[in-house]
Amino acid sequence: MPTLIVAAVLAVFVVIVIARSVRIVPQAREGVVERLGRYSRTLKPGLHVLIPFLDRLKPLVDMREQVITFPPQPVITEDNVTISIDTVLYFRVEDPVRASYAVANLIVAMEQLVTTTLRNVIGSLSLEETLTSRDKINQELRIVLDDATGPWGIRISRIELKSIDPPASIQEAMEKQMRAERSKRATILEAEGEKASAILSAEGQRQSQILRAEAQQQAQILEAEGDRQAAVLRANGEAEAVRAVFQAIHEGNPSPDLLAYKYLETLPQVANGQATKLVMVPSDAIGGLGSAASFGAAFEAGRSTAEDPAAEPRTTPTNGRTPAA
């Protein structure tokens, strides 16, 4: 019986020794091993064997990128406005040995460092710059924190300002300013729309006036062209009529007495009117005026006889002589 008890104790001891000797480090983790209280080595992911009672494995260090959200921090801006800022920090452990031995409490140390750095950066900016310069603030915070956490084996990936909450009175004033700004933009846009509409209307009226002027010009051109063609046609007609009369007169072979008589018939028409007229009588027509007068009297008598056969023929004395039949 005592032998069984001793065997059981030995078996339990062997199991404990084996359990303390064999360690498995998962992926994306690393472990720091201390031997007799001093740093011995760093365990990478995989199976490792430790010396029982001599080696001690510290808590595994997560090598992945980690995210820490810090509670809102009151910060005073350059223009003495107290605002509340929430921050989010992204970091990665690059050296598990320095992360284990260079700082006592890594998370608390980074929180205090973020708070101090945030107050220093925001304290040099006004409220308006703080609200409109988030990217600049994030970049400055990342540079300062990365330099400060380098000795701890930490790499700061980025830091983001999650929210910036000014006091209620400031928020109300900002909302009023935003409403005024939106109203101003709406008024400007409305005025620009009216301006564009007026420009388009004026342009339309100008185009309409141009088209009407062009139409009137074309109408006047067509009317003048019609008048010109009508004048040409009238002139051509008159020329044809003159040519026809001249041709008829030429073919009829009129005597000088007949021409002189027709000239005498035309003189009253030429002299008709109120204005004073100067009539030029050709020299060759003066000699035939007497014979033309005799010829005209005979012509009128002959025409009267033809119209009234019962009437007696009229005679016109010409220097005591009777004109020949």
ROLUM-739208 format. One record per residue (C-alpha): residue number from 0; y, z, x. Coordinates in nm, 2 decimals, decimal comma, padded with zeros to 4 digits, always signed. Layout:
BEGIN
<atom k="NUM" yy="Y" zz="Z" xx="X"/>
...
// end
This chain:
BEGIN
<atom k="0" yy="+00,00" zz="+00,00" xx="+00,00"/>
<atom k="1" yy="+00,25" zz="+00,08" xx="+00,27"/>
<atom k="2" yy="+00,16" zz="-00,24" xx="+00,44"/>
<atom k="3" yy="+00,25" zz="-00,44" xx="+00,13"/>
<atom k="4" yy="+00,58" zz="-00,27" xx="+00,10"/>
<atom k="5" yy="+00,66" zz="-00,35" xx="+00,46"/>
<atom k="6" yy="+00,56" zz="-00,71" xx="+00,41"/>
<atom k="7" yy="+00,78" zz="-00,74" xx="+00,10"/>
<atom k="8" yy="+01,08" zz="-00,59" xx="+00,29"/>
<atom k="9" yy="+01,02" zz="-00,84" xx="+00,57"/>
<atom k="10" yy="+01,00" zz="-01,13" xx="+00,33"/>
<atom k="11" yy="+01,33" zz="-01,03" xx="+00,16"/>
<atom k="12" yy="+01,49" zz="-00,99" xx="+00,51"/>
<atom k="13" yy="+01,38" zz="-01,33" xx="+00,61"/>
<atom k="14" yy="+01,51" zz="-01,49" xx="+00,29"/>
<atom k="15" yy="+01,85" zz="-01,32" xx="+00,34"/>
<atom k="16" yy="+01,86" zz="-01,44" xx="+00,70"/>
<atom k="17" yy="+01,78" zz="-01,79" xx="+00,60"/>
<atom k="18" yy="+02,04" zz="-01,78" xx="+00,32"/>
<atom k="19" yy="+02,31" zz="-01,66" xx="+00,56"/>
<atom k="20" yy="+02,21" zz="-01,91" xx="+00,82"/>
<atom k="21" yy="+02,19" zz="-02,23" xx="+00,62"/>
<atom k="22" yy="+02,52" zz="-02,35" xx="+00,47"/>
<atom k="23" yy="+02,60" zz="-02,68" xx="+00,29"/>
<atom k="24" yy="+02,96" zz="-02,80" xx="+00,29"/>
<atom k="25" yy="+03,04" zz="-03,04" xx="+00,00"/>
<atom k="26" yy="+03,24" zz="-03,36" xx="+00,04"/>
<atom k="27" yy="+03,62" zz="-03,33" xx="+00,07"/>
<atom k="28" yy="+03,58" zz="-02,97" xx="+00,19"/>
<atom k="29" yy="+03,59" zz="-02,82" xx="+00,54"/>
<atom k="30" yy="+03,50" zz="-02,47" xx="+00,66"/>
<atom k="31" yy="+03,62" zz="-02,25" xx="+00,94"/>
<atom k="32" yy="+03,35" zz="-02,05" xx="+01,12"/>
<atom k="33" yy="+03,43" zz="-01,72" xx="+01,30"/>
<atom k="34" yy="+03,20" zz="-01,57" xx="+01,56"/>
<atom k="35" yy="+03,24" zz="-01,20" xx="+01,62"/>
<atom k="36" yy="+03,59" zz="-01,23" xx="+01,46"/>
<atom k="37" yy="+03,71" zz="-01,52" xx="+01,67"/>
<atom k="38" yy="+03,75" zz="-01,89" xx="+01,57"/>
<atom k="39" yy="+03,43" zz="-02,07" xx="+01,66"/>
<atom k="40" yy="+03,43" zz="-02,42" xx="+01,50"/>
<atom k="41" yy="+03,51" zz="-02,62" xx="+01,19"/>
<atom k="42" yy="+03,23" zz="-02,74" xx="+00,96"/>
<atom k="43" yy="+03,25" zz="-03,09" xx="+00,82"/>
<atom k="44" yy="+03,08" zz="-03,19" xx="+00,50"/>
<atom k="45" yy="+02,70" zz="-03,17" xx="+00,53"/>
<atom k="46" yy="+02,42" zz="-02,92" xx="+00,62"/>
<atom k="47" yy="+02,50" zz="-02,65" xx="+00,89"/>
<atom k="48" yy="+02,31" zz="-02,36" xx="+01,04"/>
<atom k="49" yy="+02,49" zz="-02,04" xx="+01,13"/>
<atom k="50" yy="+02,38" zz="-01,75" xx="+01,35"/>
<atom k="51" yy="+02,31" zz="-01,46" xx="+01,11"/>
<atom k="52" yy="+02,53" zz="-01,15" xx="+01,15"/>
<atom k="53" yy="+02,73" zz="-01,32" xx="+01,42"/>
<atom k="54" yy="+02,89" zz="-01,62" xx="+01,25"/>
<atom k="55" yy="+03,11" zz="-01,58" xx="+00,93"/>
<atom k="56" yy="+03,22" zz="-01,88" xx="+00,72"/>
<atom k="57" yy="+03,57" zz="-01,84" xx="+00,58"/>
<atom k="58" yy="+03,64" zz="-01,98" xx="+00,23"/>
<atom k="59" yy="+03,62" zz="-02,36" xx="+00,23"/>
<atom k="60" yy="+03,94" zz="-02,55" xx="+00,25"/>
<atom k="61" yy="+04,00" zz="-02,84" xx="+00,00"/>
<atom k="62" yy="+04,11" zz="-03,15" xx="+00,19"/>
<atom k="63" yy="+04,22" zz="-03,35" xx="-00,12"/>
<atom k="64" yy="+04,58" zz="-03,39" xx="-00,23"/>
<atom k="65" yy="+04,68" zz="-03,09" xx="-00,44"/>
<atom k="66" yy="+04,94" zz="-03,03" xx="-00,70"/>
<atom k="67" yy="+05,14" zz="-02,71" xx="-00,75"/>
<atom k="68" yy="+05,38" zz="-02,66" xx="-01,04"/>
<atom k="69" yy="+05,64" zz="-02,39" xx="-00,98"/>
<atom k="70" yy="+05,82" zz="-02,20" xx="-01,26"/>
<atom k="71" yy="+06,18" zz="-02,28" xx="-01,34"/>
<atom k="72" yy="+06,42" zz="-02,16" xx="-01,08"/>
<atom k="73" yy="+06,79" zz="-02,08" xx="-01,15"/>
<atom k="74" yy="+07,01" zz="-02,28" xx="-00,91"/>
<atom k="75" yy="+07,39" zz="-02,29" xx="-00,87"/>
<atom k="76" yy="+07,56" zz="-02,62" xx="-00,81"/>
<atom k="77" yy="+07,87" zz="-02,69" xx="-00,60"/>
<atom k="78" yy="+08,09" zz="-02,66" xx="-00,91"/>
<atom k="79" yy="+07,95" zz="-02,32" xx="-01,00"/>
<atom k="80" yy="+07,72" zz="-02,43" xx="-01,28"/>
<atom k="81" yy="+07,39" zz="-02,25" xx="-01,31"/>
<atom k="82" yy="+07,10" zz="-02,48" xx="-01,40"/>
<atom k="83" yy="+06,73" zz="-02,43" xx="-01,43"/>
<atom k="84" yy="+06,50" zz="-02,67" xx="-01,24"/>
<atom k="85" yy="+06,12" zz="-02,71" xx="-01,26"/>
<atom k="86" yy="+05,96" zz="-02,86" xx="-00,95"/>
<atom k="87" yy="+05,62" zz="-03,02" xx="-00,88"/>
<atom k="88" yy="+05,48" zz="-03,03" xx="-00,53"/>
<atom k="89" yy="+05,22" zz="-03,27" xx="-00,40"/>
<atom k="90" yy="+05,06" zz="-03,17" xx="-00,06"/>
<atom k="91" yy="+04,75" zz="-03,23" xx="+00,15"/>
<atom k="92" yy="+04,58" zz="-03,00" xx="+00,41"/>
<atom k="93" yy="+04,55" zz="-03,19" xx="+00,74"/>
<atom k="94" yy="+04,44" zz="-02,91" xx="+00,97"/>
<atom k="95" yy="+04,22" zz="-02,64" xx="+00,80"/>
<atom k="96" yy="+04,24" zz="-02,42" xx="+01,12"/>
<atom k="97" yy="+04,62" zz="-02,39" xx="+01,11"/>
<atom k="98" yy="+04,62" zz="-02,36" xx="+00,73"/>
<atom k="99" yy="+04,39" zz="-02,06" xx="+00,77"/>
<atom k="100" yy="+04,56" zz="-01,89" xx="+01,06"/>
<atom k="101" yy="+04,92" zz="-02,01" xx="+01,07"/>
<atom k="102" yy="+05,03" zz="-01,86" xx="+00,74"/>
<atom k="103" yy="+04,89" zz="-01,56" xx="+00,55"/>
<atom k="104" yy="+04,93" zz="-01,69" xx="+00,19"/>
<atom k="105" yy="+04,98" zz="-02,07" xx="+00,18"/>
<atom k="106" yy="+05,07" zz="-02,11" xx="-00,19"/>
<atom k="107" yy="+05,32" zz="-01,82" xx="-00,19"/>
<atom k="108" yy="+05,48" zz="-01,94" xx="+00,13"/>
<atom k="109" yy="+05,53" zz="-02,29" xx="+00,00"/>
<atom k="110" yy="+05,68" zz="-02,16" xx="-00,33"/>
<atom k="111" yy="+05,94" zz="-01,95" xx="-00,15"/>
<atom k="112" yy="+06,01" zz="-02,24" xx="+00,09"/>
<atom k="113" yy="+06,06" zz="-02,48" xx="-00,21"/>
<atom k="114" yy="+06,29" zz="-02,24" xx="-00,39"/>
<atom k="115" yy="+06,51" zz="-02,18" xx="-00,08"/>
<atom k="116" yy="+06,53" zz="-02,55" xx="+00,01"/>
<atom k="117" yy="+06,61" zz="-02,65" xx="-00,35"/>
<atom k="118" yy="+06,90" zz="-02,40" xx="-00,36"/>
<atom k="119" yy="+07,04" zz="-02,53" xx="-00,04"/>
<atom k="120" yy="+07,02" zz="-02,89" xx="-00,15"/>
<atom k="121" yy="+07,15" zz="-02,84" xx="-00,50"/>
<atom k="122" yy="+07,43" zz="-02,61" xx="-00,38"/>
<atom k="123" yy="+07,59" zz="-02,90" xx="-00,20"/>
<atom k="124" yy="+07,59" zz="-03,12" xx="-00,51"/>
<atom k="125" yy="+07,79" zz="-03,11" xx="-00,83"/>
<atom k="126" yy="+07,63" zz="-03,11" xx="-01,17"/>
<atom k="127" yy="+07,69" zz="-03,48" xx="-01,23"/>
<atom k="128" yy="+07,55" zz="-03,57" xx="-00,89"/>
<atom k="129" yy="+07,25" zz="-03,34" xx="-00,96"/>
<atom k="130" yy="+07,17" zz="-03,51" xx="-01,29"/>
<atom k="131" yy="+07,22" zz="-03,86" xx="-01,15"/>
<atom k="132" yy="+07,06" zz="-03,83" xx="-00,80"/>
<atom k="133" yy="+06,71" zz="-03,71" xx="-00,86"/>
<atom k="134" yy="+06,56" zz="-03,96" xx="-00,61"/>
<atom k="135" yy="+06,80" zz="-03,85" xx="-00,34"/>
<atom k="136" yy="+06,72" zz="-03,48" xx="-00,40"/>
<atom k="137" yy="+06,35" zz="-03,55" xx="-00,40"/>
<atom k="138" yy="+06,38" zz="-03,73" xx="-00,07"/>
<atom k="139" yy="+06,58" zz="-03,46" xx="+00,10"/>
<atom k="140" yy="+06,35" zz="-03,19" xx="-00,03"/>
<atom k="141" yy="+06,04" zz="-03,38" xx="+00,10"/>
<atom k="142" yy="+06,19" zz="-03,42" xx="+00,45"/>
<atom k="143" yy="+06,29" zz="-03,06" xx="+00,48"/>
<atom k="144" yy="+05,96" zz="-02,92" xx="+00,34"/>
<atom k="145" yy="+05,75" zz="-03,16" xx="+00,55"/>
<atom k="146" yy="+05,92" zz="-03,04" xx="+00,87"/>
<atom k="147" yy="+05,88" zz="-02,67" xx="+00,77"/>
<atom k="148" yy="+05,51" zz="-02,70" xx="+00,67"/>
<atom k="149" yy="+05,40" zz="-02,91" xx="+00,97"/>
<atom k="150" yy="+05,31" zz="-02,60" xx="+01,18"/>
<atom k="151" yy="+05,09" zz="-02,48" xx="+00,89"/>
<atom k="152" yy="+04,88" zz="-02,80" xx="+00,90"/>
<atom k="153" yy="+05,02" zz="-02,92" xx="+00,57"/>
<atom k="154" yy="+05,14" zz="-03,27" xx="+00,48"/>
<atom k="155" yy="+05,40" zz="-03,29" xx="+00,19"/>
<atom k="156" yy="+05,33" zz="-03,61" xx="+00,00"/>
<atom k="157" yy="+05,62" zz="-03,58" xx="-00,24"/>
<atom k="158" yy="+05,82" zz="-03,33" xx="-00,45"/>
<atom k="159" yy="+05,95" zz="-03,41" xx="-00,80"/>
<atom k="160" yy="+06,21" zz="-03,24" xx="-01,01"/>
<atom k="161" yy="+06,03" zz="-03,20" xx="-01,34"/>
<atom k="162" yy="+06,33" zz="-03,10" xx="-01,55"/>
<atom k="163" yy="+06,69" zz="-03,01" xx="-01,50"/>
<atom k="164" yy="+06,83" zz="-02,79" xx="-01,78"/>
<atom k="165" yy="+07,20" zz="-02,71" xx="-01,77"/>
<atom k="166" yy="+07,35" zz="-02,43" xx="-02,00"/>
<atom k="167" yy="+07,37" zz="-02,49" xx="-02,37"/>
<atom k="168" yy="+07,75" zz="-02,53" xx="-02,36"/>
<atom k="169" yy="+07,72" zz="-02,79" xx="-02,09"/>
<atom k="170" yy="+07,45" zz="-02,97" xx="-02,28"/>
<atom k="171" yy="+07,67" zz="-02,98" xx="-02,59"/>
<atom k="172" yy="+07,97" zz="-03,12" xx="-02,40"/>
<atom k="173" yy="+07,75" zz="-03,38" xx="-02,24"/>
<atom k="174" yy="+07,62" zz="-03,49" xx="-02,58"/>
<atom k="175" yy="+07,97" zz="-03,52" xx="-02,70"/>
<atom k="176" yy="+08,06" zz="-03,73" xx="-02,40"/>
<atom k="177" yy="+07,75" zz="-03,95" xx="-02,45"/>
<atom k="178" yy="+07,84" zz="-04,00" xx="-02,82"/>
<atom k="179" yy="+08,20" zz="-04,10" xx="-02,72"/>
<atom k="180" yy="+08,06" zz="-04,33" xx="-02,45"/>
<atom k="181" yy="+07,83" zz="-04,50" xx="-02,69"/>
<atom k="182" yy="+08,11" zz="-04,53" xx="-02,94"/>
<atom k="183" yy="+08,33" zz="-04,68" xx="-02,67"/>
<atom k="184" yy="+08,06" zz="-04,93" xx="-02,57"/>
<atom k="185" yy="+08,00" zz="-05,02" xx="-02,94"/>
<atom k="186" yy="+08,38" zz="-05,09" xx="-02,98"/>
<atom k="187" yy="+08,39" zz="-05,29" xx="-02,66"/>
<atom k="188" yy="+08,08" zz="-05,50" xx="-02,77"/>
<atom k="189" yy="+08,24" zz="-05,55" xx="-03,12"/>
<atom k="190" yy="+08,57" zz="-05,67" xx="-02,96"/>
<atom k="191" yy="+08,38" zz="-05,90" xx="-02,73"/>
<atom k="192" yy="+08,19" zz="-06,04" xx="-03,02"/>
<atom k="193" yy="+08,51" zz="-06,10" xx="-03,22"/>
<atom k="194" yy="+08,66" zz="-06,26" xx="-02,91"/>
<atom k="195" yy="+08,36" zz="-06,49" xx="-02,87"/>
<atom k="196" yy="+08,38" zz="-06,58" xx="-03,24"/>
<atom k="197" yy="+08,75" zz="-06,66" xx="-03,21"/>
<atom k="198" yy="+08,69" zz="-06,87" xx="-02,91"/>
<atom k="199" yy="+08,41" zz="-07,06" xx="-03,08"/>
<atom k="200" yy="+08,62" zz="-07,10" xx="-03,39"/>
<atom k="201" yy="+08,92" zz="-07,23" xx="-03,19"/>
<atom k="202" yy="+08,69" zz="-07,46" xx="-03,00"/>
<atom k="203" yy="+08,55" zz="-07,59" xx="-03,33"/>
<atom k="204" yy="+08,90" zz="-07,65" xx="-03,46"/>
<atom k="205" yy="+09,00" zz="-07,83" xx="-03,15"/>
<atom k="206" yy="+08,69" zz="-08,05" xx="-03,16"/>
<atom k="207" yy="+08,76" zz="-08,12" xx="-03,53"/>
<atom k="208" yy="+09,12" zz="-08,22" xx="-03,45"/>
<atom k="209" yy="+09,00" zz="-08,44" xx="-03,17"/>
<atom k="210" yy="+08,75" zz="-08,61" xx="-03,40"/>
<atom k="211" yy="+09,01" zz="-08,66" xx="-03,68"/>
<atom k="212" yy="+09,26" zz="-08,80" xx="-03,42"/>
<atom k="213" yy="+09,00" zz="-09,04" xx="-03,29"/>
<atom k="214" yy="+08,91" zz="-09,14" xx="-03,64"/>
<atom k="215" yy="+09,28" zz="-09,20" xx="-03,73"/>
<atom k="216" yy="+09,32" zz="-09,39" xx="-03,40"/>
<atom k="217" yy="+09,02" zz="-09,61" xx="-03,48"/>
<atom k="218" yy="+09,15" zz="-09,67" xx="-03,83"/>
<atom k="219" yy="+09,49" zz="-09,77" xx="-03,70"/>
<atom k="220" yy="+09,33" zz="-10,00" xx="-03,45"/>
<atom k="221" yy="+09,11" zz="-10,16" xx="-03,72"/>
<atom k="222" yy="+09,42" zz="-10,19" xx="-03,95"/>
<atom k="223" yy="+09,62" zz="-10,35" xx="-03,67"/>
<atom k="224" yy="+09,33" zz="-10,58" xx="-03,59"/>
<atom k="225" yy="+09,31" zz="-10,68" xx="-03,96"/>
<atom k="226" yy="+09,69" zz="-10,74" xx="-03,97"/>
<atom k="227" yy="+09,66" zz="-10,95" xx="-03,65"/>
<atom k="228" yy="+09,37" zz="-11,15" xx="-03,79"/>
<atom k="229" yy="+09,56" zz="-11,20" xx="-04,12"/>
<atom k="230" yy="+09,87" zz="-11,31" xx="-03,94"/>
<atom k="231" yy="+09,66" zz="-11,55" xx="-03,73"/>
<atom k="232" yy="+09,50" zz="-11,68" xx="-04,04"/>
<atom k="233" yy="+09,83" zz="-11,72" xx="-04,21"/>
<atom k="234" yy="+09,98" zz="-11,89" xx="-03,91"/>
<atom k="235" yy="+09,68" zz="-12,12" xx="-03,89"/>
<atom k="236" yy="+09,71" zz="-12,19" xx="-04,26"/>
<atom k="237" yy="+10,08" zz="-12,27" xx="-04,23"/>
<atom k="238" yy="+10,01" zz="-12,48" xx="-03,93"/>
<atom k="239" yy="+09,74" zz="-12,67" xx="-04,12"/>
<atom k="240" yy="+09,98" zz="-12,71" xx="-04,41"/>
<atom k="241" yy="+10,26" zz="-12,84" xx="-04,18"/>
<atom k="242" yy="+10,01" zz="-13,08" xx="-04,02"/>
<atom k="243" yy="+09,89" zz="-13,19" xx="-04,36"/>
<atom k="244" yy="+10,25" zz="-13,25" xx="-04,48"/>
<atom k="245" yy="+10,34" zz="-13,43" xx="-04,16"/>
<atom k="246" yy="+10,03" zz="-13,64" xx="-04,18"/>
<atom k="247" yy="+10,11" zz="-13,72" xx="-04,55"/>
<atom k="248" yy="+10,46" zz="-13,81" xx="-04,46"/>
<atom k="249" yy="+10,35" zz="-14,02" xx="-04,17"/>
<atom k="250" yy="+10,09" zz="-14,20" xx="-04,37"/>
<atom k="251" yy="+10,34" zz="-14,26" xx="-04,65"/>
<atom k="252" yy="+10,59" zz="-14,42" xx="-04,41"/>
<atom k="253" yy="+10,90" zz="-14,28" xx="-04,59"/>
<atom k="254" yy="+11,23" zz="-14,46" xx="-04,56"/>
<atom k="255" yy="+11,54" zz="-14,31" xx="-04,40"/>
<atom k="256" yy="+11,70" zz="-14,28" xx="-04,74"/>
<atom k="257" yy="+11,42" zz="-14,06" xx="-04,87"/>
<atom k="258" yy="+11,43" zz="-13,84" xx="-04,57"/>
<atom k="259" yy="+11,80" zz="-13,79" xx="-04,60"/>
<atom k="260" yy="+11,76" zz="-13,71" xx="-04,97"/>
<atom k="261" yy="+11,50" zz="-13,45" xx="-04,90"/>
<atom k="262" yy="+11,73" zz="-13,30" xx="-04,63"/>
<atom k="263" yy="+12,00" zz="-13,27" xx="-04,89"/>
<atom k="264" yy="+11,76" zz="-13,09" xx="-05,13"/>
<atom k="265" yy="+11,68" zz="-12,84" xx="-04,86"/>
<atom k="266" yy="+12,04" zz="-12,76" xx="-04,77"/>
<atom k="267" yy="+12,10" zz="-12,53" xx="-05,08"/>
<atom k="268" yy="+11,79" zz="-12,33" xx="-05,00"/>
<atom k="269" yy="+11,91" zz="-12,29" xx="-04,64"/>
<atom k="270" yy="+12,25" zz="-12,18" xx="-04,76"/>
<atom k="271" yy="+12,11" zz="-11,94" xx="-05,01"/>
<atom k="272" yy="+12,21" zz="-11,57" xx="-04,94"/>
<atom k="273" yy="+12,51" zz="-11,35" xx="-04,87"/>
<atom k="274" yy="+12,52" zz="-11,39" xx="-04,50"/>
<atom k="275" yy="+12,74" zz="-11,66" xx="-04,33"/>
<atom k="276" yy="+12,53" zz="-11,95" xx="-04,21"/>
<atom k="277" yy="+12,60" zz="-12,23" xx="-03,97"/>
<atom k="278" yy="+12,41" zz="-12,54" xx="-04,06"/>
<atom k="279" yy="+12,35" zz="-12,80" xx="-03,79"/>
<atom k="280" yy="+12,33" zz="-13,15" xx="-03,93"/>
<atom k="281" yy="+12,16" zz="-13,41" xx="-03,71"/>
<atom k="282" yy="+12,38" zz="-13,70" xx="-03,61"/>
<atom k="283" yy="+12,13" zz="-13,96" xx="-03,73"/>
<atom k="284" yy="+12,13" zz="-13,80" xx="-04,07"/>
<atom k="285" yy="+12,51" zz="-13,82" xx="-04,12"/>
<atom k="286" yy="+12,50" zz="-14,20" xx="-04,15"/>
<atom k="287" yy="+12,23" zz="-14,19" xx="-04,41"/>
<atom k="288" yy="+12,40" zz="-13,94" xx="-04,64"/>
<atom k="289" yy="+12,58" zz="-14,21" xx="-04,84"/>
<atom k="290" yy="+12,28" zz="-14,42" xx="-04,89"/>
<atom k="291" yy="+12,08" zz="-14,11" xx="-04,96"/>
<atom k="292" yy="+12,32" zz="-14,01" xx="-05,24"/>
<atom k="293" yy="+12,29" zz="-14,36" xx="-05,39"/>
<atom k="294" yy="+11,91" zz="-14,33" xx="-05,35"/>
<atom k="295" yy="+11,91" zz="-13,99" xx="-05,52"/>
<atom k="296" yy="+12,11" zz="-14,11" xx="-05,82"/>
<atom k="297" yy="+11,88" zz="-14,40" xx="-05,87"/>
<atom k="298" yy="+11,58" zz="-14,18" xx="-05,83"/>
<atom k="299" yy="+11,72" zz="-13,93" xx="-06,09"/>
<atom k="300" yy="+11,80" zz="-14,22" xx="-06,33"/>
<atom k="301" yy="+11,45" zz="-14,36" xx="-06,29"/>
<atom k="302" yy="+11,29" zz="-14,02" xx="-06,36"/>
<atom k="303" yy="+11,51" zz="-13,97" xx="-06,67"/>
<atom k="304" yy="+11,41" zz="-14,32" xx="-06,80"/>
<atom k="305" yy="+11,05" zz="-14,24" xx="-06,74"/>
<atom k="306" yy="+11,08" zz="-13,91" xx="-06,93"/>
<atom k="307" yy="+11,28" zz="-14,07" xx="-07,23"/>
<atom k="308" yy="+11,23" zz="-14,44" xx="-07,27"/>
<atom k="309" yy="+11,50" zz="-14,46" xx="-07,54"/>
<atom k="310" yy="+11,77" zz="-14,34" xx="-07,31"/>
<atom k="311" yy="+11,98" zz="-14,60" xx="-07,14"/>
<atom k="312" yy="+11,97" zz="-14,62" xx="-06,78"/>
<atom k="313" yy="+12,26" zz="-14,46" xx="-06,59"/>
<atom k="314" yy="+12,45" zz="-14,63" xx="-06,33"/>
<atom k="315" yy="+12,63" zz="-14,48" xx="-06,05"/>
<atom k="316" yy="+12,92" zz="-14,67" xx="-05,91"/>
<atom k="317" yy="+12,92" zz="-14,71" xx="-05,55"/>
<atom k="318" yy="+13,25" zz="-14,86" xx="-05,42"/>
<atom k="319" yy="+13,27" zz="-15,09" xx="-05,72"/>
<atom k="320" yy="+12,92" zz="-15,23" xx="-05,66"/>
<atom k="321" yy="+12,60" zz="-15,19" xx="-05,86"/>
<atom k="322" yy="+12,31" zz="-15,08" xx="-05,65"/>
<atom k="323" yy="+12,03" zz="-15,33" xx="-05,63"/>
<atom k="324" yy="+11,73" zz="-15,27" xx="-05,84"/>
// end
